Amino acid sequence: MAGGWARDGAVSEQIEASVNDELARMQARRGQQGESLTHCAECEEPIPEARRTAIPGVKLCIDCMQDRDGQRQQRGGINRRGSKDSQLK
């Protein structure tokens, strides 16, 4: 059951589209791995063999990766819902 101006099933379609977008983004990122580096791309510290084996295509040491994970990343998202004002025009 959809509410307002949306047709039936619109909410499910929006959720499914968001999930599919995220899966596509993750799969594209996965395909860009390549070979693991022996030294960190940012700080030039050696990357342990165990980390290179466990994570194919690793480019950063653990410390640099933790720093990067702590930073908020901007994504170019799409507001699929729109505002009610734009729907009333």
Secondary structure, DSSP 8 states (H G I E B T S, - for coil): ---TT--TTHHHHHHHHHHHHHHHHHHHHHHT--S--SB-TTT--B--HHHHHHSTT--S-HHHHHHHHHS--------SS--HHHHH-
